[in-house]
Amino acid sequence: MDMSQAFSLPMTLLLLLSLLLFHSSMADPRKLSLVQQQPLVLQYHNGPLLTGNLTVHLLWYGRFSASQRSIIADFVRSLSGASTAVPSAASWWSTTALYRGAASRLSLGRQLLDEKYSLGKSLTSADLATLASRAGHHRNAVTAVLTSSDVAVEGFCMSRCGTHGSAPAGRRGRVRFAYIWIGNSEVQCPGQCAWPFHQPIYGPQTPPLVAPNGDVGIDGMVINLATLLAGTVTNPYGDGYYQGPATAPLEAVTACTGVFGSGAYPGYPGKTLLDPATGASYNARGLAGRKYLLPAMWDPKTSQCTTLV
């Protein structure tokens, strides 16, 4: 399957190293800028964005509990859900509408379970696109492939925590569909792909935050899914909004990696809200009483990374 358009979300480890060096980019795709920097401008490269009503299909590869699936499904619903509680996941997502008319309303689509590991427990990048294609119904849709903690994926924990890209739809391949992959890092590399809910391997050793849904791996996946969804709608085919080379772009959220609240600095995610009952940190409320910790997003109006709190 054609994998000519695929970009990766670098590991938090690489972010921490870059922050320690006070450098604004990394050698791998999905690099992030410093916590404090001069205004950053993501250029628009005249390509199509994903707008309007979009369906998000979820393909669960491997074993996830029902409660784990509900955390992420509720998150997708919350991005365009009607919520009076602030700050909200919906208000975080609304920033994407500032990207040259990139307003998109997300809805949860099909959920497919592949608990028998149909392609094995060691996946290549091509396998990810193959799995994403199984969701079908690609028109006005994005398919997210989520791999369980016992699945090894090419580059996972070595150079990336997730990917968004596009692949041909149908036999003729005249139309491309967008897809996302995120892995559960709880067992393999939580300090790299689930920070700030786990102690990092390198960098400032500040205490980890308590995950708002009580699951380090899944709450880490929410952060990475949020990052890649924003990148997908604003740069779906590699010619949307980004800065730097097209093969290693800074995008809507990857331009702000490591920032979750005001006052963030290397090793410190910034100000968050605290759940008095659980001691968990969060900055966004969702449907069904959910709480999430969401990363900063670049605001085209201010050319700054914007946080919810």
Secondary structure, DSSP 8 states (H G I E B T S, - for coil): ---SEEEEE--HHHHHHHHHTT-S--SSSS----SS-S----EE-S-----EEEEEEEEEES---HHHHHHHHHHHHHTSS---SSSBHHHHHGGGGGTTS--EEEEEEEEEEETT-TT-SEE-HHHHHHHHHTT---TTEEEEEEE-TT-EETTBTTTBSEEEEEEEETTT--EEEEEEEEE--TTT-HHHHSTTSS--SSS--------TTS-HHHHHHHHHHHHHHHHHHHSTTSSSEEBS-TTS-B-TTGGGTT--STT-BTTB----EE-TTT--EESEE-GGG-EE----EEETTTTEEE---
